[in-house]
Amino acid sequence: MLIATAGDGQSADLTPLSSHPPVPVSSHPPVPVSSHPPVPVSSPATSTAQRWWRDAVIYQVYVRSFLDSTGDGIGDLAGVRTGLPYLRKLGVDGIWLSPFYPSPQHDHGYDVADYRNVDPVYGDLAEFDRLVADAHRLGLKVLLDIVPNHCSSEHPWFRAALEDTPGGPSRELFHFADGRGPNGELPPNNWRAMFGGPAWSRIKEADGTDGQWYLHMFTPEQPDLNWRNPAVSADFDKVLRFWLDRGVDGFRIDVAAGLFKHPELPDSPDPSADERTRDSVNPLAWNQPEVHQVWRDWRALCEEYTARDGHDRLLVGEVSVRTPSEQAAYVRPDELHQAFFFHLLTARWDIGTFRKVISEALTDIAGTGSTVTWVLNNHDQVRTVTRYAAEPSGQAEGTSRTESAGGLGPARARAAALLMLALPGAAYVYQGEELGLPEVVDLPDEVLTDPIFHRTGSRQHIRDGCRVPLPWSGHASPFGFTAGTDAARPWLPQPEWFAEHATDRALADTRSFWHLYREGLHLRRSLPQLGEGTLRWLESPPQVLSFVRGDGLVCAVNFGTDPVPAPVPGIPLLASGDCPAGTLPGSTAAWWMHAPDPGQDIR
């Protein structure tokens, strides 16, 4: 069991949450409800409403940076297992594990060499089985990260392709093509890779001559698989069954709008779009119509397991598309259960932007019968504490740690968290988010591992700063992340100021981010108004976003910096900061229980 040491040197209390008393309903007059109609939210059948994933809160574990049990400076599965009681106490419903498969680690596991095993740096299959068993005993679901768009250049399939001849069966598992130009010296088309540089690399044939080119939309070490070849689909069916048979509860699907490319691989009208934006923009390489059949097949496979024991296996996709309406196509009843709603994650700190993306999500995504999957942070994005501090531009470039941690960043991040937990649907929390960790923006060039940096030479869009190993205890690195007198340094250096965010301090400080998340998660589980359900906007001052959930729970967020009258009299049930009765300070969110107006339909 994880024993966290509090800031005063005493062990922090990790006992289960106590039972809270019933929440009193205010006797104040009813809240004035907006004349706008309710946001249309799905009303699924009872059996669907009871499915665990529809309003679950899942904790994203970046295994490499969570907790190191061996002293090699790299987090591992045994470390995750040690931390399970901590996560259960926090109040999440499950965990999503980043890739731990055998990999040369060119992109820290998103270059998979073997989809049916565990990389020795993270443990072995026996340790994985123990992790799943312990998680289930604690009531936690376990999701795996599956990477179907591409594999590692060290995967046996790709090694065989390099030995094969043009047009051979091994090459047909990937996108090999002859080059253009008199001697094939030019790439087959003009596409650029998302992580920088051309999306094509040329190989040497077995006889040593310059040969064909192969497609890689990320790095040369991550060749894209050819999903038009039935052998690819058949093998992934076996991969899914391998892990489902070991007891996993579902999969997070990497690059779920990828897999298929335009069959003719033509030139793109904007070839640098993916490289420029670090997003899936090229319409010829992403979001092809054929991909939906893959998700129908995977959904049917998962339903086979559900039919055996009545327990849903979840498919949640990383679907990077332009609009919520495009995303909705991926969560139709026979496709993915859910897809991350990145439009909230990328929204700048602005009331109009937040209201727009929330309304679109509840209209387009929930309108399919699915529930919205809200997310504010993940392993690819600048952390909210830093991101929100850099407004109005929303860019973290040039934002110092002092500015992000001591300015408006923490207050806005806390308010956004409370807003997210009040919205209808499911939510994902990225490790360290519950500690209020800022981005580490000043890592030296020599320690950076992100292939984006090594491919482009630019620090723009690099992801190492949100992946620094977690601080657990103490006042100096490794902050309890790795143990032992001979322990190696953490794989990315932890700054001295991580001490301020260590778990032991967070547990001991009832005003910390951790306690805000814990209380929010507890209320979300215990109050029938939260989780899945409906939402109605309230009439509010210009800088305040407020809405009613269910039978009288009010959530309000002040996006401005000046205090405004609270939409509900009295002390709030929970607030992201100091919130005197009758007032909602700037950069603050709060929840109130309030008696509904019998004449207003807010259900």
MIKOL-980756 format. One record per atom (N, C-alpha, C): x, y, z; residue in one letter. Coordinates in pm, whole numbers, plus 50000, padded with zeros to 5 digits. Each point is the difference from the previous one (the first is absolute). Layout:
# MIKOL-980756
XYZa;...
//
This chain:
# MIKOL-980756
500844988050000m;499165012050000m;500875012550000m;499575010349928l;500725012649995l;499865007450132l;501125003550063i;499985008150122i;500595013549965i;499175010250000a;500475013549969a;500375007150129a;501135006749998t;500455007250119t;499565014449992t;499335004750101a;499475013650000a;501135010150018a;499665012649975g;501015010450006g;500655001550136g;499314995950108d;500595001150133d;500764987450038d;500184990849902g;500734987850025g;499134988750047g;498685002450019q;499104989550044q;499324993649879q;499584987750018s;499334993049890s;498665006549971s;499735002349873a;498735005849960a;498904989550010a;498805004550036d;498874990950016d;499504995749863d;500094987049971l;499494994849874l;498814990750022l;499305001850112t;498824991950026t;498885004249908t;499004991149979p;498915003449909p;499255012550045p;499345006349906l;499215011950030l;498904996850100l;499785009350090s;498904998150094s;498685002849930s;498924995350060s;498685002649945s;499605014450029s;499665007449897h;499605013950018h;498545000750043h;499645010250076p;498595001650036p;499185004249879p;498684998450007p;499175004149888p;500205014849967p;499935003249872v;500195013849956v;498715007850020v;500045010850077p;498765007750021p;499595007549875p;498735000749974v;499485007649888v;499625013950048v;500445010049928s;499785013750042s;498515003350005s;499635008750094s;498615004450010s;499805013749935s;501055004649931h;499895013049934h;499074999149879h;499585011549948p;499104999949883p;500654992949881p;499174995549906p;500534992649886p;500975008449917p;500914993149932v;500965006649912v;499315003549869v;500215012349949p;499425003349870p;500674991849890p;499194992249928v;500544991349897v;499895006849865v;501014997949916s;500005005949867s;498764995749923s;499555008949912s;498864996649916s;500384991049884s;501314997849984h;500444991149893h;499544985750030h;499714992049897p;499614986150026p;501164992050055p;499704988850066p;501094991850054p;500924995149889p;501284998650034v;500924994049906v;499584985549981v;499814995549875p;499524986349980p;501064989950039p;499724992250101v;500904989750045v;499284986749987v;500724989749964s;499374987149977s;499264995150122s;498934992849977s;499244993650107s;500004985049975s;501114993450031p;500114985849968p;499074991550083p;499814987949953a;499204990550076a;500684997050132a;499224994850095t;500534997650134t;501254991549997t;499994989349918s;501164991149997s;501235007449951s;499825009249905t;501135007849950t;500465010050105t;499055006250070a;500365010150099a;500844994150113a;499854987150024q;500724993750109q;501394995349959q;500385001449875r;501314995749955r;501075008950062r;501014993850053w;500995006950083w;500725011149926w;500264998349871w;500835009549928w;499305013149968w;498705000550008r;499285011849954r;500305012550083r;500314998350128d;500355011750081d;501234997350087d;500814990349958a;501204996650077a;501045011249993a;500815000950105v;501175008850001v;501244990950001v;500775000949894i;501164991249980i;501285008050018i;500964994150070y;501285006450028y;501034994949901y;500585009049923q;501014996149902q;501354998150068q;500534988049995v;501314996850057v;501034999749888v;500925009450003y;501154999449910y;501044991650073y;500014987049971v;500704990250082v;501455004050026v;500665004949900r;501425003450010r;500285010450108r;498995007950034s;500215011250091s;499144999250126s;499364988750024f;499114999250115f;500764996450128f;500594988150007l;500734995850120l;500934988649963l;501265001350039d;501054990449967d;500214990550117d;499824986949977s;500174990250107s;501374993450001s;500805002049894t;501254992649987t;501255008450021t;499855013250002g;501155008750019g;500775003249874g;499404997149883d;500705003049874d;499645013749945d;499155007550072g;499645013449957g;498835000649905g;499384988449972i;498884999349906i;498824993350070i;498845006249993g;498814994350060g;499654986749937g;499254991550072d;499724986649953d;498664995250052d;499594988149956l;498694994750037l;499904997150149l;501094995450062a;499984997850145a;499815013250074a;500565010749947g;499785013150059g;498555004349990g;499384997349884v;498585003149985v;499194992050101v;500324987350016r;499274991650096r;500145005450141r;501195004950035t;500215005950132t;499135012450019t;499795007449894g;499245012450009g;498504998549991g;499504987949981l;498544998249985l;499205004950120l;500424997250126p;499215005350112p;499915015250000p;501065006749957y;499975014649989y;498915004349900y;499924993149888l;499025003749898l;498594996650047l;499874989050072r;498684996750054r;499565010550100r;500905004850083k;499685010450098k;499635013149930k;500705002949889l;499665012049925l;498564999449952l;499544988249961g;498594998549965g;499734997749853g;501034996549921v;499764997249859v;499394986249983v;499474997449881d;499324987449972d;500904989949928d;501105004549949g;500874990849927g;501275006949955g;500864992349933i;501265005249951i;500174996549852i;500665008849928w;500434997449863w;501534999850004w;500584988849956l;501454998350002l;500575003649864l;501025008649998s;500715002949876s;500714987349954s;500454999349874p;500584987649948p;501194995050082p;499974987350031f;501084993550076f;500554988049923f;499644999049871y;500404988749918y;501505000849967y;500614988949960p;501395000749953p;500155010349889p;501005008550014s;500165011349910s;501425005450010s;500565004649889p;501305006950007p;499905014050059p;498795004550031q;499755012650072q;500395012449920q;499874999549869h;500245012149921h;498915010550026h;498814995250035d;498925009050040d;499374994950129d;500854995150089h;499614995250133h;498794990849997h;500114989649920g;499004989450001g;498975001049892g;499865011449935y;499075001149888y;500634994949870y;501134993350013d;500634992549891d;500114985550050d;498984992149973v;499834986950062v;500694989349916v;500864992250066a;500684988949932a;499304986650022a;499184999050105d;499274987750031d;498765003950078d;498834997949940y;498745004350062y;499494990450106y;500684988750021r;499484989950092r;500984997150114r;500725010050045n;500974997550106n;500255013050075n;500864999350102v;500375011550081v;501495002549982v;500385012549978d;501415003549992d;500664997450135d;501164993250003p;500644997050128p;500255012350087p;500135011749940v;500225011950082v;498785003150087v;498834995049958y;498775002650075y;499544988050082y;500574988349978g;499584988250075g;499834988149909g;498994991950026d;499714988449917d;498504997150008d;499574989749930l;498574996949996l;499474996150137l;500814993250080a;499554996350134a;499735012450084a;500875010049990e;499785012550073e;498765007249948e;499804999649870f;498795006049943f;498754993250056f;500014986850006d;498844992850053d;499735003750146d;501065001750077r;499825004150140r;499415014050008r;500445008649911l;499465013749997l;498514999949970l;499584992449900v;498594999449965v;499194994450117v;500504989350061a;499284993950112a;499865009750116a;501085007150035d;499945009550111d;499065011649968d;500065004949876a;499105010949961a;498554995850014a;499694988349953h;498614995250008h;499554998050143h;500914995550086r;499634998550142r;499665013450062r;500625010749950l;499725013450051l;498855006849926l;499394992949907g;498885005749926g;500435009149887g;501234998949953l;500525008549893l;500034992549867l;499525006349895k;500104994549866k;501425002149946k;500374991849902v;501335001149938v;499845000849849v;500475011049943l;500005002049856l;501444999849949l;500204993849884l;501324999849937l;500035009649882l;501185004849969d;500225008649884d;500394991049883d;499204999849895i;500284991949883i;500385009349884i;501014996149922v;500575008849897v;499864993149864v;498875001649931p;499784992649875p;500445007149873p;500275012950004n;500355007249877n;501394996449950n;500924997450091h;501394997449964h;500624990850103h;501124994449968c;500744991550094c;501445004950005c;500864992150061s;501425003450005s;500724994849876s;501045007049961s;500854995149891s;500744987350040s;499934996350128e;500594987550047e;498974988950016e;498765002749964h;498984989550001h;500404989249899h;499784987250031p;500374989349905p;499405001949861p;498795005349994w;499395002349869w;500855009649916w;500455010850060f;500745009949922f;501404994849965f;500604992650091r;501304994149967r;499884990649880r;498914992349998a;499784991149886a;499765008049873a;499305011450013a;499735008449883a;501295005349939a;500975003350084l;501275005149949l;500754989249922l;499794987450037e;500664988949931e;499214995549878e;498765004149990d;499134995849890d;500335007949873d;499374996349892t;500165007049873t;498815009149975t;500145010049913p;498865008649970p;498774991949957p;498865003450061g;498774992849971g;499844987150076g;500994996350084g;499934987750076g;498995000950113g;499574988550052p;498945000150102p;500385007450127p;501254999950042s;500385007350121s;499925015049979s;500355004449881r;499905014549973r;498565004549990r;499114991249964e;498605003649987e;499355002750136e;500704996850108l;499495003250133l;500235014650036l;500795007049920f;500335014150022f;499725007749871f;500395012549997h;499835008349880h;501365001949934h;500404990549920f;501225001249921f;499625004649860f;500825008649941a;499725005149866a;501305003949933a;499994999649868d;501165004649925d;500075015250006d;501215005249996g;500185014450001g;499745006449866g;499895013050002r;499845007549876r;501385004949954r;500045005849883g;501285004449945g;500614989349911g;501015003749923p;500604990449904p;500504987250065p;500525001150122n;500564988450069n;499284996850130n;498775004750011g;499244997450122g;500565007350121g;500725010949976e;500685006850110e;499105009650078e;498785002149950l;499065009150067l;498914991950069l;499495004850112p;498944992750071p;498784998049910p;499194989650029p;498814997449919p;498975011149998p;499935008050107n;499145011849998n;500625010750090n;499285011050017n;500585011650071n;499635000850147n;499464989450059w;499535000750137w;501165002350097w;499695007250108r;500965002450108r;499534992850126r;500954995850081a;499684992850123a;499605009650110a;499124995550089m;499545008550109m;501145004350092m;500984991250019f;501115003250089f;501185006549927f;499795004249876g;501035007149926g;500654991849891g;500325006749889g;500684993549890g;499054992949905g;500564994349894p;499164992649904p;499314988150066p;498844996349948a;499264988550052a;500474987049934a;501065000549921w;500514988349930w;501504998350027w;500434987650012s;501434996850008s;500324989149899s;501205001049943r;500414990349898r;500854989150062r;499814987949955i;500764988850054i;501084995549902i;500914992150052k;500954992749916k;499434986049977k;499994995849876e;499534986649971e;501044989850045e;499634987249995a;500894989550048a;501334999849925a;499995004649874d;501255000149923d;500815012850020d;499555008750090g;500745012150030g;499645012049915g;499114998549905t;499615011249915t;498915008350068t;499895012849958d;498915008350049d;498684994149955d;499054999250094g;498774992949971g;498755008350015g;498974993550048q;498705006550015q;500005009350121q;498895007250011w;499775008950113w;498854994250083w;500015002950131y;498884995950085y;499465012250074y;498714999350032l;499285011350059l;500064999350152l;500235011650062h;499965001250147h;499485014050033h;498805000950050m;499395013050026m;500515006550128m;500864992850076f;500575005850122f;501535000549991f;500674988750015t;501464999649988t;500384988049914t;501224999749945p;500434988349920p;500004987150081p;500105001150132e;499984988150085e;498584994950028e;499005006649939q;498604996450021q;499294998249865q;500324989449926p;499374998049868p;498504997750011p;499245006649914d;498544998550001d;499604986449944d;499074993750068l;499464987249954l;498985002249889l;499894990149912n;499065000749889n;498724992850037n;499005007450043w;498754994150046w;499124995349886w;500415002049877r;499274994149887r;500384985349981r;501014995750072n;500414986049997n;499264992650111n;499174990049969p;499224993250104p;500854993550109p;501254997149971a;500864993750101a;500245009350119a;500015013049976v;500205009650109v;498814999550095v;498815000849946s;498804999550082s;499914986950077s;500314988949934a;499914987050065a;500964999050118a;501205005649985d;500964999250109d;499585008650118d;499435011649973f;499565008550110f;498814994050074f;499184992549931d;498944992850071d;500624990750105d;501084993349963k;500684991150093k;500635007850115k;500535011849970v;500595008450105v;498945003950103v;498855004749951l;498935003950092l;499574988350087l;499824988549940r;499574988250076r;501064995950102r;501275001349965f;501074996450093f;499875007850130f;499755013249990w;499925008350121w;498644999150066w;498944998649922l;498674998350061l;499954986950079l;500654989849950d;500034987350073d;500805001150130d;500855010350010r;500765002250124r;499245009250095r;498795004149963g;499155007050094g;499925015149984g;500565005749894v;499925014649987v;498575004249970v;499695012450034d;498645005249987d;499795008449876d;501025001249917g;499845007649878g;501315005849951g;499885008549897f;501185005349932f;499815014849968f;501065007450020r;500125013449942r;500714998149867r;499455005149891i;500514997449866i;500775012249951i;501284998149979d;500865010749950d;499695002749854d;499985013049963v;499835004349861v;498794993049936v;498865000750066a;498834992549954a;499405005349871a;500375012049959a;499545005249870a;501014996949890a;501014992050033g;501024996549902g;499694986749932g;501004991349997l;499954986549942l;499945000249848l;498915005249941f;499874999849854f;500515013049939f;500634998549884k;500425011449919k;499244999649868k;499995011149929h;499405000149867h;500664989149917h;499244991649933p;500594988449932p;501035003549893p;499915011949942e;500955003849895e;501195007950053e;500015003150130l;501095007750062l;500395012249916l;499025008549967p;500315011749915p;500685011050079p;500545009949929d;500565011750065d;498925007350080d;500435006350109s;499095007950083s;500035014549956s;498855006849999p;500005014449968p;500705008550105p;500144994750121d;500705007150107d;500904989950071d;501114996349938p;500794988750050p;500605002050138p;500235012350041s;500655002550128s;499015002050114s;498704998149974a;498995003050102a;500214992150128a;500254986849989d;500204991950119d;501255004350076d;501085002649926e;501255004150062e;499865013650067e;499265008949937r;499855013550051r;499145000550126r;498954992150002t;499055000550111t;500224989150104t;500844989949967r;500174988150085r;498644993550027r;499184999649894d;498674994350013d;499654992849871d;498904992250007s;499574992049885s;499165008649908s;500645006749906v;499315009649915v;499914995349855v;501014993049951n;500054995649861n;498764991449969n;499095004949916p;498754992549976p;500214987249922p;501194997949946l;500284987949924l;500604989050088l;500445003750119a;500684990550088a;499194996550123a;498955007750029w;499244998150123w;498515000349970w;499224994250091n;498545001149996n;499434994649868n;500544988949954q;499484993649880q;498764991750036q;499044999049911p;498734993450035p;500164985250037p;501034993449945e;500154985650026e;500314996950146e;500515009950074v;500404997150139v;498804996350087v;498825004649963h;498834997350083h;499674985150005h;500314992649896q;499744985650004q;500894993150102q;501235005150018v;500884994450102v;499365001350138v;499455011750028w;499425002250133w;498714992050017w;499274997749891r;498844991250011r;500444985850034r;501074995649936d;500494986550027d;500514998850143d;500755010150046w;500524999650138w;498865000750101w;498985008049970r;498865000950092r;499304986450008r;499854993449885a;499364986950001a;500834990050079a;501325000949989l;500874991150077l;499825002450150l;499965012650039c;499805003150141c;498644995450049c;498995001149914e;498664995650039e;499964985050025e;500874992449932e;500084985750027e;500334997650148e;500965007650051y;500394998450139y;498925005050094y;499335010849961t;498915005250082t;498884989650011t;499734993049890a;498934990050001a;500304988550096a;501274997850028r;500374989050089r;499705003050147r;500255012550041d;499885003050143d;499245012850031d;499475006949897g;499245012250023g;500835012250031g;501324998849989h;500905011150034h;500535006349871h;499715013049981d;500455006949879d;501525001149995d;500564997549881r;501415003249973r;500015012649915r;500755009850046l;499955013649945l;501005002049887l;499565006849895l;500895005249896l;499885015250002l;501095006950034v;500025014649999v;501095004649906v;499665008549906g;500925003549893g;500645013650015g;501285000549959e;500665012949978e;499645004249859e;498925007549988v;499455003949871v;500275014849978v;501035002949925s;500355014049972s;499395004149867s;498845006250006v;499315005049882v;499635014550024v;499555006549896r;499835014550007r;498815004550083r;498894992949994t;498775004850062t;499364989250086t;499205004050099p;499254990150078p;499084991449915p;499435005749894s;499114991949916s;500774989049930s;501255002549959e;500834989449942e;500334989450104e;500285004350122q;500314990650106q;498804991150031q;498825005749990a;498794992450031a;499884987549915a;500545000349878a;499914988349913a;500754988050057a;500955002450088y;500804989150057y;499344993550120y;499005006450057v;499374994750122v;498544996349975v;499714996149878r;498684994749971r;499824986850074r;498764995850020p;499754988650090p;500764987249968p;500424998049874d;500704987749966d;501505002249979d;500515011850040e;501435002649985e;500645001950137e;500865009950017l;500665002150128l;498985004150105l;500244995750124h;499125004550108h;500165015050023h;501255004649996q;500295014150030q;501225004649920q;500165013149993a;501195006149942a;500335012550082a;501275002150025f;500425011750078f;499545012849931f;499405008950079f;499555012749944f;501115010350020f;500895000749901f;501185008650010f;499685014949984f;498815003049953h;499665014149981h;499945007450134h;499684993050108l;500075006450132l;501455001750042l;500824989949974l;501415000750037l;500705011749930l;499665002449875t;500675010649924t;499325013650013t;498895000750072a;499285012750013a;500815009850084a;500115012349954r;500685010150080r;499085004550113r;500585006250100w;499255004250118w;499115011849965w;498824996749952d;499085010249949d;498594994450010d;499095007650058i;498654994950024i;499304996249870i;500165008149897g;499334997049874g;500504987049939g;501324998050005t;500574987849944t;499534987750078t;500055000850132f;499594988650081f;498524996749977f;499155010250000r;498574997249983r;499744994049861r;500705004849900k;499794995049864k;500384985249990k;501194996550050v;500454986149983v;499174990550086v;499585004550118i;499174991450084i;498644997749933i;499415010549947s;498704998649934s;500094991049878s;501065001749921e;500174991649882e;500184985450038e;500774997650106a;500224986250044a;498704993450041a;499205007150079l;498774994250051l;498954998549892l;500125007949895t;499074998749888t;500434988849906t;501275000249959d;500474990849897d;500424986450055d;500764999950109i;500524987350051i;498924992550077i;499415006650100a;498974993350078a;498784996849916a;499805007449891g;498874997249913g;500074986649932g;501184993649999t;500144986849940t;499564988850093t;499785003450128g;499724989850100g;501214997050086g;501165005149961s;501204998850083s;499985010950106s;501045000550081t;500175011250091t;501315006849967t;500085012950026v;501225007549971v;501114995550095v;501214999149947t;501174996250078t;500895012350014t;499875006950113w;500675012750022w;501444997850044w;500875008949959v;501424999050037v;500615013949996v;500845003050099l;500705012950007l;501504998649984l;500554988250030n;501454997649992n;500254986149945n;501164998249939n;500484986649967n;501515000649976n;500564988849957h;501454998849988h;500575007049878h;499145006249919d;500455006949879d;499845015250007d;499445005150109q;499635014150004q;500605007250120q;500225012949984v;500475008450110v;498954999750111v;500464998550123r;499084998950114r;499185012850019r;498774998350051t;499095011350010t;500555011250088t;500694996750108v;500525010450089v;500875009749922v;500794994949907t;500865008649919t;499255005649881t;499174991749938r;499295004349879r;499085011650030r;499234999250107y;499055010750031y;500705012650051y;501224998750051a;500725011850047a;500465008749886a;500074994249881a;500555007249885a;498955007349919a;498775000550049e;498955007249926e;500375014849988e;499505007249897p;498904995549914p;500414991349884p;501304998749971s;500394992449882s;499764985250017s;500064995250123g;499834985850025g;501254991949972g;501105006549961q;501244992849971q;500935001050119q;500654988850032a;500884999650117a;501415004649968a;500285002449873e;501355004149964e;500395012750075e;501124999950067g;500505011750070g;499425001850138g;499064991650040t;499425001050134t;500944993450099t;500425007550099s;500914994250099s;499224991750100s;500734991850075r;499344992050102r;499395009050106r;500655010950034t;499475009050101t;498675005949956t;499945004049872e;498765005849948e;498874989850000e;500304987749959s;498944990049989s;499554995150136s;500924998950096a;499644994450130a;499495010650096a;500415012449984g;499635010250097g;498995010049951g;499654999749871g;499045009449947g;498614994249994g;499335002449888l;498634995349985l;499914985449960l;501124994249958g;499984986249952g;499384990150096g;500464999350125p;499414990250093p;498525002350026p;499605012550018a;498595002950028a;499114995849883a;500465003149879r;499224996249882r;499974984949983r;501114993350025a;500054985349988a;499064993550100a;499955005250121r;499094994550102r;498545002249958r;499715011949948a;498635002949958a;499594991049883a;500934998149905a;499694991449885a;499754985750044a;500764995450100a;499804986450049a;498604998250059a;499575009650079l;498684999150060l;498925000749893l;500225008349898l;499065000649889l;499924986549930l;501154994149967m;500024987249929m;499264989250078m;500234999350130l;499374989750081l;498495002050016l;499525012149970a;498575002650008a;499274997449869a;500724997949891l;499374998449870l;499444985949983l;498944998449921p;499454986649975p;500974991549919p;500204987750042g;500864991049925g;501144994650081g;501064995649930a;501184994250062a;501135010350001a;501044997350078a;501155009350007a;501274992050021a;501105005649949y;501324994050018y;500925010050069y;500774995150095v;500945008250078v;501404994749973v;500905008749960y;501374996049971y;500855000850126y;500864990250021q;500794999550123q;500725013250026q;499965004350125g;500585012950039g;499035011449992g;498934998349924e;498965010349991e;499415002450138e;499814989150076e;499425001150133e;500965006250101e;501275001949960l;500995006750085l;500215014649960l;499345004349894g;500195013649951g;501385002149939g;500584989649941l;501345001449943l;499995009749883l;500915009849999p;500205008049880p;500864992249899p;500035004949879e;500924994749899e;501445003350041e;500924990749976v;501425002950018v;500505005449866v;500155013249992v;500255006449871v;501485002549973v;500864997150098d;501415003549984d;500924987850006d;499534988649954l;500884988449991l;501135003049902l;501264996950033p;501105002549907p;499884991649874p;500505005249892d;499924992949872d;500594986050009d;501064998450076e;500704987250002e;499204988850066e;498955003250076v;499224989450064v;498694997349926v;499685008049900l;498734998349930l;500004986949922l;498884992950008t;499874987149932t;498935000149891t;499205010449993d;498895000449907d;500514999649856d;499524990649917p;500454999749861p;499665012649922p;499005007550045i;499705012749932i;501225009250007i;500625000950118f;501185008550014f;501154994849914f;500204987150002h;501154994449927h;499774999949850h;498755000349957r;499725000549856r;500015014249946r;499655009850085t;499835013749951t;501045009750055t;500614996750114g;500905009550065g;499275011150072g;498684999450003s;499195010450063s;499374994650128s;499865008850100r;499344996250124r;498485002049993r;499525005449891q;498565002349987q;499274986649992q;498974998650078h;499154988050005h;500674988050066h;501195001550059i;500604988350063i;499204996250124i;500114987150037r;499114994450101r;500724995450127r;501305001350005d;500724995350119d;499575007450126d;499635012649988g;499695008050118g;498814995550080g;499094992549938c;498844994850074c;500204985550039c;501194994449971r;500274985950025r;501064997850107r;500445010450066v;501024998850104v;499454991150113v;500814990750053p;499514990850103p;499375007250120p;498964993950053l;499225006050107l;500815001550129l;499735010750075p;500585001450135p;499074993850104p;500504990750081w;499184993350099w;500245005150141w;501275002350034s;500295003950137s;501385006450008s;500265006750112g;501325005650026g;500205013849941g;501245004750010h;500325013949963h;501035000949888h;500424988649945a;501005000349894a;499774988149908a;500455001449875s;499904989049905s;500734987750056s;499424988349985p;498914995949911p;498605001150060p;499845006650112f;498685002550060f;499184987150016f;500654989350038g;499294987550024g;499594992649875g;500325005549882f;499644993149874f;500784987049985f;501265000350038t;500834988149993t;500704998550134t;500264987750042a;500514997750135a;501304992049995a;500725000350112g;501234992350012g;501225009049998g;501024996150075t;501215008350008t;500745000549868t;499844989649917d;500684999549872d;499065003049884d;498855006050029a;499015002449897a;500525009649895a;499624997449877a;500375009049891a;499165012750007a;500495010149934r;499235012349994r;498744997849915r;498935007250029p;498814999049915p;500355002849854p;499314993349911w;500355000749857w;499895014149943w;499165008350058l;500015014449974l;500225007150133l;500845010350003p;500305006550129p;498805007550056p;499844998850132q;498935007050071q;500565013050057q;499335011249978p;500475012750056p;499845000450151p;500755008650067e;499925001250146e;498605003850045e;499325008349923w;498685004750043w;498924989249995w;500334988149951f;499044989050007f;499644996750145f;500895003650094a;499724997450142a;498685006450043a;499685011649942e;498775007050037e;498754992349957e;500174990849905h;498844992949945h;500024985150036h;500924995850086a;500114985950033a;498724994750063a;499754987349977t;498774993950048t;499865001050151t;501104998250074d;499885000550146d;499505013750046d;500485010649939r;499515013450036r;498555001849959r;499664994849881a;498625001649952a;499014993050092a;500354988350048l;499114992750088l;499845007150135l;501065006750045a;499965006650130a;499315013649996a;499875005849882d;499445013549985d;498584999149946d;499025002850082t;498614998649958t;499605010249894t;500845009949974r;499705009949896r;500714996849869r;500614988549990s;500804996549882s;499114996049882s;500624999549883f;499334994649882f;499454986150029f;500814991850067w;499624986150024w;498674999150074w;499845007950102h;498764999550077h;498825005549919h;500255009849914l;498935004849914l;499524988849908l;500954992949938y;499634989049913y;499294989050080y;500534996650115r;499404989250078r;498575003450040r;499785012250049e;498655003850040e;499075000749880e;500525005349887g;499175000549880g;499624986249952g;500954990750004l;499724986449956l;499024992950095l;500155002650130h;499074993950096h;498575005149977h;499845013149984l;498675005649978l;499434995249868l;500864998949900r;499534995249869r;499434985950011r;500614992050083r;499524986350017r;498764999350089r;499905008950098s;498924998850099s;498765008049965s;500115010449917l;498855008349967l;499354995249871l;498724997250000p;499344995049878p;499965010249888p;500185012950032q;499955010349896q;501234999549908q;501104994250049l;501265000249925l;500204987049923l;501054999749919g;500214988649912g;499165001549875g;499424988949956e;499165000649881e;498725007550030e;499465007249901g;498775007550023g;499855011549903g;499385010850047t;499705011449914t;500605012750056t;499935010449920l;500565013050037l;499105011049946l;499805010450080r;499295011949952r;500805012350040r;500255008649900w;500745012450029w;499155009550084w;500675007950082l;499345010450079l;500365013749945l;499105009550018e;500325013949969e;501065004750100e;501085006049950s;501135003550086s;500645013049955s;500815006450087p;500795011549957p;500904996349882p;500505009949926p;500734997249876p;501194990550014p;500705000350114q;501184991850013q;499774987050078q;498734996850023v;499684988250081v;499284989649915v;500514988050004l;499364988449937l;499334992050111l;498694998249993s;499314992650106s;498914991549939s;499764988850067f;498994990749952f;499464991950117f;498864993649975v;499354991350098v;500164985649955v;500354991250093r;500034985649975r;498884993450078r;499234992049931g;498994992050067g;499035008350081g;499744995450121d;498985005850086d;500605010450094d;500685010049943g;500385011450080g;501455001750037g;500964993049934l;501405002750026l;500475010749901l;500505011050053v;500455011249918v;501525000349999v;500575001349881c;501445002249983c;500195013449931c;500915008150053a;500305013049939a;501505002249999a;500505006049890v;501425003049985v;500135014749961v;500805007450076n;500285014049969n;501285000449917n;499895002649870f;501155000649912f;500745013450010f;499405009650065g;500645012950017g;500935000250119g;500525011850031t;500885001550115t;499355007450116t;498845006149976d;499315007350106d;498874991550057d;499725001450131p;498904992450059p;498655004749948p;499044990849999v;498645003149957v;499054993850102v;498745004450002p;499034993450088p;499844985349961p;499964991550099a;499814985749974a;498604997449946a;499854990249911p;498664997049946p;499064994050103p;500564995350112v;499224993750105v;500435005850135v;499095003950085p;500395004850133p;500604988850084p;500755003850100g;500494990350096g;501384994649966g;500514991750091i;501334994149985i;499944988749898i;500934999449906p;499954989349900p;500324986450062p;499554989849931l;500294986250037l;501494997149984l;500595005049892l;501414998449970l;500435011449911l;501175005550024a;500525011049919a;501474997949973a;500465005249887s;501404998349962s;500935009650073s;499445010050068g;500775009650079g;499105006050106g;500535009750072d;499195006950101d;498775005949933d;498854997250057c;498755004049937c;499005004050109c;500085012550047p;499085004650104p;498554999149954p;499104998750094a;498584999249968a;499575012249919a;499314997449890g;499475010949917g;500975005349897g;501224994849995t;501035005249909t;500684988549925t;500295002449872l;500804990649922l;501245007649952l;501144997850064p;501225007349961p;500454996649859p;500915008149946g;500554997449868g;500774987049996g;500034993849883s;500744987549977s;499634989450102s;498724999050029t;499514990750102t;498754992849949t;499894987350036a;498794992349972a;499424995150132a;498704997950003a;499354995250122a;498754992049964a;499654990950092w;498764992249990w;499105003650118w;498725001249971w;498995002050104w;498874989949981w;499394995750108m;498744993049992m;498905010250024m;498984999949913h;498975010250010h;498674994149960h;498965003750072a;498674994949969a;499585005049862a;499594991249910p;499595004549866p;498655006850002p;499775008149900d;498715006549981d;499044989749940d;498924996650070p;499104989749947p;499455003449862p;499995012949965g;499475003849871g;500994999149886g;501264997150031q;501024999349896q;500434985549978q;500044995949875d;500454986549967d;501515000049990d;500684995050103i;501464999749998i;500504985650009i;499154990749973r;500434986150007r;500574995449867r;
//
